[in-house]
Amino acid sequence: MAQVLEFKLPDLGEGLTEAEIVRWLVEVGDVVAVDQPVVEVETAKAMVEVPCPYGGVVTARFGAEGTELPVGAPLLTVAVGETADGRPAGDAAGAADTAGSDSVSGREPAAEGSGNVLVGYGTSQAPARRRRVRQAPAAPAVNGRPRPAEPTEVTRTADTARDTPRTAPDTPGKGTADGPVPVISPLVRRLARQNGLDLREMTGSGPDGLILRADVEYALRAAGAQSLTDAGTRSRTDAGTLSRTDTTAGERATAAAPVAAAGDTPSVTRIPLKGIRGAVADKLSRSRTEIPDATCWVDADATELMRTRAAMNAAGGPKISVLALLARICTAALARFPELNSSVDTQAREVVQYADVHLGFAAQTDRGLVVPVVRDAHTRDAESLTAEFARLTEAARAGTLTPGELTGGTFTLNNYGVFGVDGSTPIVNHPEAAMLGVGRIVPKPWVHEGELAVRQVVQLSLTFDHRVCDGGTAGGFLRYVADCVEQPAVLLRTL
């Protein structure tokens, strides 16, 4: 017999507690295979395709595109096993109806999942306590055509093995006094509760009148606009009364002046701080709050570095990027000054130094600023670093970086010179201890070998956590980096 299994949003790791549905990859009634991706979600770190651990027929989806769901919330239900007539649940004909009736029968056939997991959820057995299935009972035909059935919500509790059907309200999207409110996301309920909004008075724009977060936000904006309009009306009324009591034209003009300003509704745009942008905002705020940072900088003549790169690329083989050469210089400098390849354990009041260099680099994408991490950068040569930078940058722009590729960095390199700026004061990428910023490389007047000449000059900025080292260490690190930029042969000592 078929069994309806509920697949919940799994723990995606790295402390993530919620995700936003970006795109459904399956429809209700589709046949899915074990480990087939069924939905694409966006977390605070990356876009992730979530695979379903069950194979069968999709009987329900929970949440529209754009809805934020907490970890553990239902994503969809799948009918697995065999139907009442002995056919596999994957058969398209009649699969959904048979699965719904079997889930009510109380029989629990064994169901095996793929055994594969993301983080924090298994696929070996079905949920034990509670399942929610949306069914569509048959309805009489009207004028020879079947009439759409009203959705019925079935709640199954394992303790009682009883099913209590509840019919949805007659008006889609608007709850009745005694009926259920068509809301799935607890975030939507909380947003409405915090702002004193009655969900039973709302009409949802989702499937079957489902109330989405966008509906609540629209209602709140409409309420705010109405309040401003009412305030403007009262202001105009008061001003009109005042103008009638004034006796001079000058006084009437003075009284009427605030009327236009009070009646105008300010034009503002509110952009939610969520997803990657929200995660970046939280990390930057935490960095400024917890880390006593300081910045030092120096100008360097990069003419010889650019000549060295040109000679390497002229020799044949894959092209070497400037970022890769700077990364190679950073790893050599961190070997000399390991204090900057560290973090602070505030609980234990200890500085934790790392033997391996996992180098993060800032990458600007359409979805915001991300910092992919090159693992074991200290073991890579310039060619390997160039290839890894290219791979991670492409994945960042496509939104396919995994949480593991966005975390675990020990030092960050930020090449903001690509934006056409000379200098900056970088904010340390918490919980790291330092970040090197690189400005644009441009021709400038420079004293070279005692004479004024036009050279390729770059500004280097180092922001560091003053708890892990003093200015002498930070200055020594930055000076070594500048020396390698000006005389790349200095690196030969560490090769």
C-alpha positions in Angstrom: 0.0 0.0 0.0 1.2 3.6 -0.7 2.4 5.7 2.1 2.5 9.5 2.2 5.8 10.7 3.6 6.6 14.3 4.6 9.9 15.8 3.5 11.0 18.7 5.7 13.6 21.4 5.0 16.8 19.8 6.2 19.6 21.4 8.3 21.9 22.9 5.6 24.8 23.3 8.0 27.0 26.2 9.2 24.4 27.3 11.7 21.7 28.2 9.1 18.2 28.2 10.5 16.1 29.2 7.5 16.0 29.3 3.8 14.0 31.1 1.1 12.3 29.1 -1.7 13.7 30.4 -5.0 12.3 28.0 -7.5 10.3 24.8 -7.3 11.7 22.1 -9.6 8.7 19.8 -9.4 4.9 20.2 -9.5 2.2 18.4 -7.6 1.5 15.1 -9.4 5.1 14.8 -10.7 6.9 11.5 -10.3 10.3 12.0 -8.5 13.2 9.6 -8.0 15.3 9.1 -4.9 17.7 12.0 -4.4 16.2 14.0 -7.3 16.4 17.8 -6.6 12.9 19.1 -5.9 13.5 22.7 -4.9 16.1 25.4 -5.1 16.5 27.5 -1.9 18.7 30.4 -1.0 20.3 30.5 2.4 22.4 33.3 4.0 25.4 31.7 2.3 24.6 30.1 -1.0 22.0 28.8 -3.4 21.3 25.1 -2.8 19.3 22.5 -4.7 17.6 20.3 -2.1 17.2 16.6 -3.1 14.3 14.5 -1.9 15.2 11.3 -0.2 12.0 9.5 -1.3 10.8 8.3 -4.6 7.2 8.5 -5.6 4.5 11.0 -6.5 4.5 14.5 -5.2 1.1 15.1 -3.4 1.6 18.5 -1.9 4.1 21.4 -1.8 4.4 23.8 1.1 5.4 27.4 0.4 5.4 29.6 -2.7 8.5 30.9 -4.4 9.8 33.7 -2.2 8.6 32.2 1.0 11.1 31.9 3.9 10.9 28.6 5.8 12.6 27.6 9.0 14.7 24.4 9.2 12.3 21.5 10.0 9.3 23.1 8.2 7.5 20.8 5.7 8.6 21.2 2.1 6.5 18.6 0.3 4.8 15.2 0.7 5.5 12.2 -1.5 3.4 9.0 -1.9 5.7 6.0 -2.0 5.2 2.3 -2.1 2.3 0.5 -4.0 -1.3 1.8 -4.5 -4.4 -0.2 -3.5 -4.5 -1.9 -6.9 -0.9 -3.1 -6.6 0.7 -0.5 -8.9 3.8 1.4 -7.8 3.0 4.9 -6.4 5.2 6.3 -9.2 2.5 5.4 -11.8 1.0 8.7 -12.9 -2.6 7.4 -13.2 -4.5 7.7 -9.9 -1.3 7.8 -7.8 -2.2 10.9 -5.7 -5.7 9.8 -4.8 -4.6 6.2 -3.8 -1.8 7.6 -1.7 -4.2 9.9 0.2 -6.5 7.0 1.0 -3.7 4.7 2.1 -2.3 7.3 4.5 -5.7 7.4 6.2 -5.9 3.6 6.5 -3.3 3.6 9.3 -1.2 0.9 7.7 2.6 1.7 7.8 4.6 -0.2 5.1 8.3 0.0 5.4 9.9 2.7 3.2 13.6 3.0 2.6 15.2 6.3 1.7 18.4 6.9 -0.2 20.6 7.0 2.8 22.1 10.2 1.5 21.9 13.3 3.7 22.7 17.0 3.6 23.3 17.9 7.2 21.2 16.9 10.1 18.5 14.7 8.5 18.4 11.0 7.7 16.4 9.2 5.0 16.0 5.8 6.6 12.5 6.1 7.8 9.4 8.2 7.6 8.5 11.0 10.1 7.1 9.5 13.2 4.7 11.9 14.7 2.6 14.1 12.4 1.8 14.4 8.7 -0.3 16.9 6.9 -1.8 16.0 3.5 -3.8 18.2 1.2 -6.4 16.1 -0.6 -8.9 17.0 -3.4 -12.1 15.0 -3.0 -14.2 14.3 -6.1 -16.9 16.9 -6.9 -20.0 16.5 -9.1 -19.7 17.6 -12.7 -21.3 20.8 -13.9 -22.5 21.1 -17.5 -20.5 18.0 -18.4 -17.3 19.4 -16.9 -15.8 18.3 -13.5 -16.1 21.1 -10.9 -12.8 21.9 -9.1 -12.8 20.3 -5.7 -12.5 22.2 -2.5 -9.2 21.4 -0.7 -9.5 19.3 2.4 -6.8 19.4 5.0 -6.2 16.0 6.7 -4.3 16.0 10.0 -2.9 12.6 11.1 -1.5 12.0 14.6 0.4 8.8 15.2 -0.7 8.6 18.8 -4.4 8.2 18.0 -4.2 6.9 14.4 -7.3 9.0 13.6 -7.7 11.5 10.8 -9.8 14.6 11.1 -10.7 16.2 7.8 -11.2 20.0 7.9 -12.7 21.7 4.9 -11.1 25.0 3.8 -13.1 28.2 3.9 -15.6 28.9 1.1 -13.7 32.1 0.1 -10.2 31.2 -1.0 -7.5 33.1 1.0 -9.8 34.5 3.7 -10.3 32.6 6.9 -13.6 32.3 8.6 -14.3 32.8 12.3 -14.0 29.1 13.0 -12.0 27.8 10.1 -8.2 27.6 9.6 -6.1 30.5 8.5 -4.5 29.6 5.1 -0.9 30.2 6.3 2.0 27.8 6.3 5.0 29.8 7.2 5.5 30.5 10.9 7.5 33.6 9.8 4.4 35.0 8.2 2.3 34.4 11.3 5.0 36.1 13.5 5.3 39.1 11.2 1.5 39.6 11.3 1.4 39.1 15.1 4.1 41.6 15.8 2.4 44.2 13.7 -1.2 43.5 15.0 -2.5 42.3 11.7 -5.5 40.0 11.6 -4.7 37.2 9.1 -8.4 36.2 8.9 -9.2 39.5 7.3 -6.6 39.0 4.5 -6.9 37.5 1.0 -3.8 35.5 0.0 -2.2 35.6 -3.4 -0.7 32.1 -3.2 -2.1 28.8 -4.4 -5.6 28.1 -2.9 -5.5 31.5 -1.3 -2.4 30.9 0.7 -1.2 34.0 2.6 2.4 34.8 1.7 4.9 37.0 3.4 4.5 39.4 0.4 0.8 39.7 1.2 1.5 40.7 4.8 4.2 43.2 3.9 1.8 44.7 1.3 -0.9 45.1 3.9 1.5 46.7 6.3 2.6 49.2 3.6 -1.0 50.0 2.7 -1.8 50.6 6.4 1.2 52.9 6.7 0.3 54.9 3.6 -3.3 55.2 5.0 -2.0 56.6 8.3 0.1 59.2 6.4 -2.9 60.1 4.3 -5.1 60.5 7.4 -2.4 62.7 9.0 -2.2 64.8 6.0 -6.0 65.3 5.9 -6.0 66.3 9.5 -3.2 68.8 8.9 -5.0 70.3 5.9 -8.2 70.7 8.0 -6.3 72.3 10.8 -4.4 74.6 8.5 -7.7 75.6 6.7 -9.3 76.5 10.0 -6.3 78.6 11.0 -6.2 80.4 7.7 -9.8 81.5 8.1 -9.1 83.0 11.5 -6.1 85.0 10.2 -6.6 88.6 9.1 -3.7 89.3 6.9 -2.5 87.6 3.6 1.0 87.1 5.1 -0.4 85.2 8.1 -2.5 83.1 5.8 0.5 82.2 3.7 2.5 81.3 6.8 -0.3 79.0 8.1 -0.8 77.3 4.8 2.9 76.7 4.2 3.2 73.5 6.2 0.1 72.0 4.5 1.9 70.8 1.4 4.7 69.2 3.3 2.4 67.5 5.8 0.2 66.2 3.0 3.0 64.8 0.9 3.7 61.1 1.3 7.5 60.5 1.4 8.7 58.3 -1.4 10.9 55.6 0.2 12.1 52.1 -0.8 12.6 49.4 1.9 15.0 46.6 1.0 15.0 43.6 3.3 18.3 42.7 4.8 18.0 38.9 4.2 19.9 36.2 2.4 23.5 36.9 1.6 23.0 40.7 2.1 21.6 40.1 5.5 24.5 37.7 6.4 27.1 40.2 5.3 25.4 43.0 7.3 25.4 40.8 10.4 29.1 39.8 10.0 30.3 43.4 9.4 28.4 44.6 12.4 29.8 41.9 14.5 33.3 42.7 13.3 33.0 46.3 14.2 31.5 45.5 17.6 34.0 42.8 18.7 37.3 43.5 16.9 39.5 46.5 17.9 40.9 47.0 14.5 43.6 49.3 13.2 44.7 50.0 9.6 48.1 50.8 8.1 48.9 51.4 4.5 51.8 52.0 2.1 52.3 52.9 -1.6 54.4 50.4 -3.6 56.0 50.4 -7.0 54.4 47.5 -8.8 56.2 48.0 -12.1 58.5 45.0 -11.6 55.6 42.8 -10.5 53.7 43.6 -13.7 56.8 42.9 -15.8 57.3 39.6 -14.1 53.7 38.6 -14.8 54.0 39.6 -18.4 57.2 37.4 -18.7 55.4 34.4 -17.1 52.5 34.7 -19.5 54.7 35.1 -22.5 56.4 31.8 -21.6 53.3 29.9 -22.5 50.8 27.8 -20.5 47.8 29.1 -18.6 47.8 32.9 -17.9 48.7 34.0 -14.4 46.4 36.6 -12.8 47.6 39.5 -10.7 45.4 38.3 -7.8 47.2 35.0 -7.8 50.6 36.7 -7.5 49.4 38.8 -4.7 48.0 35.7 -3.0 51.3 34.0 -3.3 52.9 37.0 -1.7 50.4 36.9 1.1 51.0 33.3 1.9 54.8 33.9 2.0 54.2 36.9 4.3 52.0 34.9 6.7 54.7 32.3 7.0 56.9 35.1 8.4 54.2 36.7 10.5 51.9 33.9 11.6 50.2 36.1 14.2 48.0 37.5 11.4 46.8 34.0 10.4 44.8 33.6 13.5 41.5 34.4 15.4 40.6 35.2 18.9 38.7 32.8 21.1 36.8 35.2 23.3 35.4 32.5 25.6 38.8 31.1 26.4 40.6 34.5 26.1 43.1 32.9 23.7 44.6 33.7 20.3 44.3 30.7 18.0 47.0 30.6 15.4 46.5 28.4 12.3 49.3 26.4 10.6 47.3 26.3 7.3 46.3 29.3 5.2 42.8 29.2 3.9 42.7 32.4 1.9 39.4 34.2 1.3 39.0 36.7 -1.4 36.2 39.3 -1.9 34.0 38.6 -5.0 31.2 41.0 -6.0 28.1 39.3 -7.5 24.6 40.3 -8.5 23.4 38.8 -5.2 25.9 40.8 -3.1 29.4 40.5 -1.8 30.6 37.0 -1.0 34.0 35.7 0.2 34.9 32.3 -1.3 37.8 30.5 0.4 40.8 28.9 -1.4 41.7 25.9 0.8 45.4 25.3 1.6 46.5 28.4 -0.4 50.0 28.1 1.1 50.6 24.8 -0.8 49.6 26.2 -4.2 51.7 27.8 -6.9 50.6 30.8 -9.0 49.1 28.7 -11.7 47.0 26.6 -9.2 45.9 29.8 -7.4 44.8 31.4 -10.7 42.7 28.3 -11.7 41.0 28.1 -8.2 40.2 31.9 -8.2 38.6 31.5 -11.6 36.6 28.5 -10.5 35.3 30.0 -7.3 34.5 33.4 -9.0 32.4 31.7 -11.6 30.6 29.7 -9.0 30.0 32.8 -7.0 28.4 34.6 -10.0 26.3 31.6 -10.8 25.1 31.3 -7.1 26.3 27.7 -6.8 28.9 28.1 -4.1 28.5 25.6 -1.3 28.5 26.7 2.4 31.8 24.9 2.8 33.3 27.1 0.0 32.2 30.2 1.9 33.5 29.5 5.4 36.6 28.5 7.2 38.9 31.3 6.0 41.9 32.4 8.1 43.0 35.5 6.1 41.3 37.6 3.4 42.6 39.4 0.3 40.4 42.2 -1.0 41.3 43.5 -4.5 39.0 46.6 -4.6 41.2 48.1 -7.2 39.0 46.5 -9.8 36.4 49.1 -8.9 38.8 51.9 -9.9 39.6 53.1 -6.4 43.1 53.7 -5.0 42.6 53.0 -1.3 40.2 51.8 1.4 40.1 50.8 5.1 38.9 47.2 4.9 36.7 45.7 7.7 38.2 42.5 9.1 36.2 39.4 8.0 35.1 38.1 11.4 36.4 35.9 13.0 39.7 36.3 11.1 42.4 38.7 12.4 43.5 40.6 9.3 42.6 41.6 5.7 44.9 43.0 3.0 43.3 45.5 0.7 44.8 46.2 -2.8 44.0 49.4 -4.8 44.2 49.9 -8.5 47.6 49.8 -10.2 48.0 53.0 -12.2 50.9 55.1 -13.7 52.1 57.8 -11.2 55.2 60.0 -10.7 57.7 58.0 -8.6 61.3 58.5 -7.6 63.1 55.5 -9.0 66.9 55.1 -8.6 67.2 58.8 -7.6 65.3 60.1 -10.6 61.6 61.1 -11.2 59.9 58.6 -13.4 56.4 57.3 -14.3 55.9 54.0 -12.5 53.0 51.5 -11.9 52.0 52.4 -8.3 49.6 50.6 -6.0 48.4 51.3 -2.5 48.3 48.4 0.0 46.1 48.6 3.2 46.3 46.2 6.1 43.5 46.1 8.7 44.3 43.9 11.6 42.9 42.9 15.0 45.0 44.7 17.6 44.5 41.9 20.1 46.6 39.4 18.1 49.6 41.7 17.4 51.0 45.2 17.8 51.8 47.7 15.1 55.4 46.4 14.7 54.1 43.0 13.5 51.5 44.5 11.2 54.0 47.0 9.8 56.5 44.2 9.2 53.9 42.1 7.4 52.9 45.0 5.2 56.4 46.1 4.4 57.4 42.5 3.4 54.4 42.4 1.0 55.4 45.8 -0.5 59.0 44.6 -0.9 57.8 41.5 -2.8 55.6 43.7 -5.0 58.5 46.0 -5.8 61.1 43.2 -6.1 59.4 39.8 -6.9 62.8 38.1 -6.7 62.4 38.5 -2.9 60.0 35.6 -3.1 62.7 33.3 -4.3 63.9 33.0 -0.7 60.7 31.2 0.3 60.4 28.9 -2.8 
